[in-house]
Amino acid sequence: MFPDYAGTVLWLGDPVAYGSSGLTDGLIRDLKAWEQCYYDALTPDLEWRSAELARQYTEEGNQLAARVADELGDGYEVEFRSFEPGAGRRRFHGTGAALNARAAAAFAELAATLKAEQEQSGGDDGYAFAPVSGNIFKPPRGRVDRGSES
């Protein structure tokens, strides 16, 4: 979970649109507001306007990550990546059964799709995937293309 100009702070391989997350409206509203506060706390050079704004971003991010984890339940781990210097990453687990079965089901489907795509690609990082056609393009084994050499 982190803001990165993707229209969402939710990620599972790729950005997860709020509308397909299944999360409650109140949590989605709070995630959007937190994301906007992050952008507002940055200068045009993407530096923090103040250390206090960075601290607030991290504190609220930790609270929101815990709320996401609680909605998803103990079958999920939510990682929050803070951009505050020295804050790093924290992981959160739900405290029991999912508080939001719809969100847990939505993320289960997203995770299954991601796993199937990874298995289809053979787990290689060296491939291209065309989502519309479903085609996977892998480089020939043993061939390393170093680009044109002069």
PyRosetta script that sets phi, psi and omega in degrees:
from pyrosetta import init, pose_from_sequence

init()
pose = pose_from_sequence("MFPDYAGTVLWLGDPVAYGSSGLTDGLIRDLKAWEQCYYDALTPDLEWRSAELARQYTEEGNQLAARVADELGDGYEVEFRSFEPGAGRRRFHGTGAALNARAAAAFAELAATLKAEQEQSGGDDGYAFAPVSGNIFKPPRGRVDRGSES")
pose.set_psi(1, 119.5)
pose.set_omega(1, 177.4)
pose.set_phi(2, -169.7)
pose.set_psi(2, 148.8)
pose.set_omega(2, 175.8)
pose.set_phi(3, -80.2)
pose.set_psi(3, 139.5)
pose.set_omega(3, 178.6)
pose.set_phi(4, -157.5)
pose.set_psi(4, 43.0)
pose.set_omega(4, 175.6)
pose.set_phi(5, 54.7)
pose.set_psi(5, 38.5)
pose.set_omega(5, 179.3)
pose.set_phi(6, -113.4)
pose.set_psi(6, 5.9)
pose.set_omega(6, -178.6)
pose.set_phi(7, 77.4)
pose.set_psi(7, 9.5)
pose.set_omega(7, 179.1)
pose.set_phi(8, -161.9)
pose.set_psi(8, 157.5)
pose.set_omega(8, 173.9)
pose.set_phi(9, -106.9)
pose.set_psi(9, 0.8)
pose.set_omega(9, -177.8)
pose.set_phi(10, -94.8)
pose.set_psi(10, 133.5)
pose.set_omega(10, -178.2)
pose.set_phi(11, -136.9)
pose.set_psi(11, 138.6)
pose.set_omega(11, 170.0)
pose.set_phi(12, -146.9)
pose.set_psi(12, 84.0)
pose.set_omega(12, -170.0)
pose.set_phi(13, 80.8)
pose.set_psi(13, -63.6)
pose.set_omega(13, 178.3)
pose.set_phi(14, -119.1)
pose.set_psi(14, 171.6)
pose.set_omega(14, 175.8)
pose.set_phi(15, -59.8)
pose.set_psi(15, 141.9)
pose.set_omega(15, 177.4)
pose.set_phi(16, -108.0)
pose.set_psi(16, 115.8)
pose.set_omega(16, 179.8)
pose.set_phi(17, -62.8)
pose.set_psi(17, 139.1)
pose.set_omega(17, 179.4)
pose.set_phi(18, -55.7)
pose.set_psi(18, -39.8)
pose.set_omega(18, -177.8)
pose.set_phi(19, -63.9)
pose.set_psi(19, -24.1)
pose.set_omega(19, 179.0)
pose.set_phi(20, -102.3)
pose.set_psi(20, 5.1)
pose.set_omega(20, -177.1)
pose.set_phi(21, -81.6)
pose.set_psi(21, -24.6)
pose.set_omega(21, -176.6)
pose.set_phi(22, 76.3)
pose.set_psi(22, -1.3)
pose.set_omega(22, -179.8)
pose.set_phi(23, -67.2)
pose.set_psi(23, 157.8)
pose.set_omega(23, -178.9)
pose.set_phi(24, -66.1)
pose.set_psi(24, 153.7)
pose.set_omega(24, -178.9)
pose.set_phi(25, -58.5)
pose.set_psi(25, -40.6)
pose.set_omega(25, -179.6)
pose.set_phi(26, -63.5)
pose.set_psi(26, -41.5)
pose.set_omega(26, 178.8)
pose.set_phi(27, -68.5)
pose.set_psi(27, -41.5)
pose.set_omega(27, 177.5)
pose.set_phi(28, -60.9)
pose.set_psi(28, -43.0)
pose.set_omega(28, 178.1)
pose.set_phi(29, -59.4)
pose.set_psi(29, -43.6)
pose.set_omega(29, -179.9)
pose.set_phi(30, -68.4)
pose.set_psi(30, -36.8)
pose.set_omega(30, 177.2)
pose.set_phi(31, -64.5)
pose.set_psi(31, -42.8)
pose.set_omega(31, 178.4)
pose.set_phi(32, -63.6)
pose.set_psi(32, -43.0)
pose.set_omega(32, 179.8)
pose.set_phi(33, -64.2)
pose.set_psi(33, -41.5)
pose.set_omega(33, 178.5)
pose.set_phi(34, -63.6)
pose.set_psi(34, -42.2)
pose.set_omega(34, 178.3)
pose.set_phi(35, -60.7)
pose.set_psi(35, -43.6)
pose.set_omega(35, 179.3)
pose.set_phi(36, -65.7)
pose.set_psi(36, -38.7)
pose.set_omega(36, 176.7)
pose.set_phi(37, -60.6)
pose.set_psi(37, -36.5)
pose.set_omega(37, 177.3)
pose.set_phi(38, -60.8)
pose.set_psi(38, -50.9)
pose.set_omega(38, -178.6)
pose.set_phi(39, -62.7)
pose.set_psi(39, -38.8)
pose.set_omega(39, 179.4)
pose.set_phi(40, -67.6)
pose.set_psi(40, -24.5)
pose.set_omega(40, -178.0)
pose.set_phi(41, -83.0)
pose.set_psi(41, -3.1)
pose.set_omega(41, -178.3)
pose.set_phi(42, -103.8)
pose.set_psi(42, 148.6)
pose.set_omega(42, 172.4)
pose.set_phi(43, -79.6)
pose.set_psi(43, 170.2)
pose.set_omega(43, 175.2)
pose.set_phi(44, -58.2)
pose.set_psi(44, -23.2)
pose.set_omega(44, 177.6)
pose.set_phi(45, -88.8)
pose.set_psi(45, 11.4)
pose.set_omega(45, 178.9)
pose.set_phi(46, 62.4)
pose.set_psi(46, 35.3)
pose.set_omega(46, 172.9)
pose.set_phi(47, -105.1)
pose.set_psi(47, 153.4)
pose.set_omega(47, 176.5)
pose.set_phi(48, -66.1)
pose.set_psi(48, 137.1)
pose.set_omega(48, 176.0)
pose.set_phi(49, -68.4)
pose.set_psi(49, -29.5)
pose.set_omega(49, 175.8)
pose.set_phi(50, -160.0)
pose.set_psi(50, 158.5)
pose.set_omega(50, 176.7)
pose.set_phi(51, -65.1)
pose.set_psi(51, -32.7)
pose.set_omega(51, 179.2)
pose.set_phi(52, -65.1)
pose.set_psi(52, -41.3)
pose.set_omega(52, 177.4)
pose.set_phi(53, -64.0)
pose.set_psi(53, -39.1)
pose.set_omega(53, 177.2)
pose.set_phi(54, -63.6)
pose.set_psi(54, -42.5)
pose.set_omega(54, 179.7)
pose.set_phi(55, -63.6)
pose.set_psi(55, -43.3)
pose.set_omega(55, 179.0)
pose.set_phi(56, -62.5)
pose.set_psi(56, -41.6)
pose.set_omega(56, 177.9)
pose.set_phi(57, -57.7)
pose.set_psi(57, -47.2)
pose.set_omega(57, -178.8)
pose.set_phi(58, -66.2)
pose.set_psi(58, -45.0)
pose.set_omega(58, -178.9)
pose.set_phi(59, -60.0)
pose.set_psi(59, -47.6)
pose.set_omega(59, -179.6)
pose.set_phi(60, -68.9)
pose.set_psi(60, -36.3)
pose.set_omega(60, 177.3)
pose.set_phi(61, -61.3)
pose.set_psi(61, -41.5)
pose.set_omega(61, 177.0)
pose.set_phi(62, -62.7)
pose.set_psi(62, -42.3)
pose.set_omega(62, 179.2)
pose.set_phi(63, -64.0)
pose.set_psi(63, -43.1)
pose.set_omega(63, -179.7)
pose.set_phi(64, -68.2)
pose.set_psi(64, -39.0)
pose.set_omega(64, 177.8)
pose.set_phi(65, -62.0)
pose.set_psi(65, -39.6)
pose.set_omega(65, 177.0)
pose.set_phi(66, -64.2)
pose.set_psi(66, -38.5)
pose.set_omega(66, 177.8)
pose.set_phi(67, -66.3)
pose.set_psi(67, -41.6)
pose.set_omega(67, 176.9)
pose.set_phi(68, -61.0)
pose.set_psi(68, -45.8)
pose.set_omega(68, 179.9)
pose.set_phi(69, -59.7)
pose.set_psi(69, -41.7)
pose.set_omega(69, 179.0)
pose.set_phi(70, -64.9)
pose.set_psi(70, -39.7)
pose.set_omega(70, 177.9)
pose.set_phi(71, -65.0)
pose.set_psi(71, -35.6)
pose.set_omega(71, -177.7)
pose.set_phi(72, -82.6)
pose.set_psi(72, -26.5)
pose.set_omega(72, 179.3)
pose.set_phi(73, 92.8)
pose.set_psi(73, 176.6)
pose.set_omega(73, -172.5)
pose.set_phi(74, -73.7)
pose.set_psi(74, -1.6)
pose.set_omega(74, 176.1)
pose.set_phi(75, -82.6)
pose.set_psi(75, -0.3)
pose.set_omega(75, -176.4)
pose.set_phi(76, -129.0)
pose.set_psi(76, 153.1)
pose.set_omega(76, 173.4)
pose.set_phi(77, -119.9)
pose.set_psi(77, 129.8)
pose.set_omega(77, 178.8)
pose.set_phi(78, -110.8)
pose.set_psi(78, 122.0)
pose.set_omega(78, 179.0)
pose.set_phi(79, -104.7)
pose.set_psi(79, 129.7)
pose.set_omega(79, 176.1)
pose.set_phi(80, -109.1)
pose.set_psi(80, 123.8)
pose.set_omega(80, 177.1)
pose.set_phi(81, -103.2)
pose.set_psi(81, 110.0)
pose.set_omega(81, 178.6)
pose.set_phi(82, -87.7)
pose.set_psi(82, 143.5)
pose.set_omega(82, 175.7)
pose.set_phi(83, -97.7)
pose.set_psi(83, 4.0)
pose.set_omega(83, 175.6)
pose.set_phi(84, -69.8)
pose.set_psi(84, 131.7)
pose.set_omega(84, 179.7)
pose.set_phi(85, -53.8)
pose.set_psi(85, 126.6)
pose.set_omega(85, 177.5)
pose.set_phi(86, 83.6)
pose.set_psi(86, -7.1)
pose.set_omega(86, -176.6)
pose.set_phi(87, -80.5)
pose.set_psi(87, -35.1)
pose.set_omega(87, 176.7)
pose.set_phi(88, 66.9)
pose.set_psi(88, -143.5)
pose.set_omega(88, -175.7)
pose.set_phi(89, -120.0)
pose.set_psi(89, 150.1)
pose.set_omega(89, 172.8)
pose.set_phi(90, -134.6)
pose.set_psi(90, 148.2)
pose.set_omega(90, 178.9)
pose.set_phi(91, -115.4)
pose.set_psi(91, 141.0)
pose.set_omega(91, -177.4)
pose.set_phi(92, -127.7)
pose.set_psi(92, 141.3)
pose.set_omega(92, 174.7)
pose.set_phi(93, -121.0)
pose.set_psi(93, 145.8)
pose.set_omega(93, 174.0)
pose.set_phi(94, -62.9)
pose.set_psi(94, 159.8)
pose.set_omega(94, -175.7)
pose.set_phi(95, -95.8)
pose.set_psi(95, 11.1)
pose.set_omega(95, 179.1)
pose.set_phi(96, 168.2)
pose.set_psi(96, -146.8)
pose.set_omega(96, 178.9)
pose.set_phi(97, -61.9)
pose.set_psi(97, 153.1)
pose.set_omega(97, 179.6)
pose.set_phi(98, -57.7)
pose.set_psi(98, 131.9)
pose.set_omega(98, 174.1)
pose.set_phi(99, -77.6)
pose.set_psi(99, -14.4)
pose.set_omega(99, -176.7)
pose.set_phi(100, -137.9)
pose.set_psi(100, 94.1)
pose.set_omega(100, -177.5)
pose.set_phi(101, -61.9)
pose.set_psi(101, -33.7)
pose.set_omega(101, 179.6)
pose.set_phi(102, -64.1)
pose.set_psi(102, -42.8)
pose.set_omega(102, 178.6)
pose.set_phi(103, -67.4)
pose.set_psi(103, -42.5)
pose.set_omega(103, 179.3)
pose.set_phi(104, -60.6)
pose.set_psi(104, -41.5)
pose.set_omega(104, 178.5)
pose.set_phi(105, -67.0)
pose.set_psi(105, -40.4)
pose.set_omega(105, 179.4)
pose.set_phi(106, -62.5)
pose.set_psi(106, -44.3)
pose.set_omega(106, -180.0)
pose.set_phi(107, -71.9)
pose.set_psi(107, -30.6)
pose.set_omega(107, 175.3)
pose.set_phi(108, -62.9)
pose.set_psi(108, -41.3)
pose.set_omega(108, 178.2)
pose.set_phi(109, -66.9)
pose.set_psi(109, -43.0)
pose.set_omega(109, 177.6)
pose.set_phi(110, -61.6)
pose.set_psi(110, -42.3)
pose.set_omega(110, 179.8)
pose.set_phi(111, -65.7)
pose.set_psi(111, -39.7)
pose.set_omega(111, 178.8)
pose.set_phi(112, -64.7)
pose.set_psi(112, -40.6)
pose.set_omega(112, 178.1)
pose.set_phi(113, -64.3)
pose.set_psi(113, -44.4)
pose.set_omega(113, 178.5)
pose.set_phi(114, -61.7)
pose.set_psi(114, -44.3)
pose.set_omega(114, 179.7)
pose.set_phi(115, -62.4)
pose.set_psi(115, -42.6)
pose.set_omega(115, 179.1)
pose.set_phi(116, -63.3)
pose.set_psi(116, -40.7)
pose.set_omega(116, 177.9)
pose.set_phi(117, -64.5)
pose.set_psi(117, -40.2)
pose.set_omega(117, 178.8)
pose.set_phi(118, -66.7)
pose.set_psi(118, -41.1)
pose.set_omega(118, 178.6)
pose.set_phi(119, -66.7)
pose.set_psi(119, -39.7)
pose.set_omega(119, 179.9)
pose.set_phi(120, -63.2)
pose.set_psi(120, -32.5)
pose.set_omega(120, -178.7)
pose.set_phi(121, -83.7)
pose.set_psi(121, -4.8)
pose.set_omega(121, -178.3)
pose.set_phi(122, 77.5)
pose.set_psi(122, 11.9)
pose.set_omega(122, 179.0)
pose.set_phi(123, 76.7)
pose.set_psi(123, 1.8)
pose.set_omega(123, 179.6)
pose.set_phi(124, -74.4)
pose.set_psi(124, 146.1)
pose.set_omega(124, 171.3)
pose.set_phi(125, -85.8)
pose.set_psi(125, -16.1)
pose.set_omega(125, -176.2)
pose.set_phi(126, -92.9)
pose.set_psi(126, 72.8)
pose.set_omega(126, 176.8)
pose.set_phi(127, -155.3)
pose.set_psi(127, 166.3)
pose.set_omega(127, 172.6)
pose.set_phi(128, -124.3)
pose.set_psi(128, 140.7)
pose.set_omega(128, -178.0)
pose.set_phi(129, -121.1)
pose.set_psi(129, 128.2)
pose.set_omega(129, 176.8)
pose.set_phi(130, -101.1)
pose.set_psi(130, 102.1)
pose.set_omega(130, -172.0)
pose.set_phi(131, -64.5)
pose.set_psi(131, -30.0)
pose.set_omega(131, -178.6)
pose.set_phi(132, -69.8)
pose.set_psi(132, -46.7)
pose.set_omega(132, -178.5)
pose.set_phi(133, -88.6)
pose.set_psi(133, -21.8)
pose.set_omega(133, -176.1)
pose.set_phi(134, 82.7)
pose.set_psi(134, 3.9)
pose.set_omega(134, -179.3)
pose.set_phi(135, -73.8)
pose.set_psi(135, 144.0)
pose.set_omega(135, 175.0)
pose.set_phi(136, -117.9)
pose.set_psi(136, 133.0)
pose.set_omega(136, -178.7)
pose.set_phi(137, -116.7)
pose.set_psi(137, 116.0)
pose.set_omega(137, 180.0)
pose.set_phi(138, -113.9)
pose.set_psi(138, 145.9)
pose.set_omega(138, 175.5)
pose.set_phi(139, -70.4)
pose.set_psi(139, 150.6)
pose.set_omega(139, 177.0)
pose.set_phi(140, -58.9)
pose.set_psi(140, 142.7)
pose.set_omega(140, 179.8)
pose.set_phi(141, -63.1)
pose.set_psi(141, 139.3)
pose.set_omega(141, 175.8)
pose.set_phi(142, 82.8)
pose.set_psi(142, -9.3)
pose.set_omega(142, -178.7)
pose.set_phi(143, -98.4)
pose.set_psi(143, 128.2)
pose.set_omega(143, 175.6)
pose.set_phi(144, -117.8)
pose.set_psi(144, 117.6)
pose.set_omega(144, 179.7)
pose.set_phi(145, -93.7)
pose.set_psi(145, 111.4)
pose.set_omega(145, -178.6)
pose.set_phi(146, -96.6)
pose.set_psi(146, 11.4)
pose.set_omega(146, -179.0)
pose.set_phi(147, 81.6)
pose.set_psi(147, 179.0)
pose.set_omega(147, -179.3)
pose.set_phi(148, -75.8)
pose.set_psi(148, 137.4)
pose.set_omega(148, 177.3)
pose.set_phi(149, -114.5)
pose.set_psi(149, 134.6)
pose.set_omega(149, -178.5)
pose.set_phi(150, -98.3)
pose.dump_pdb("model.pdb")
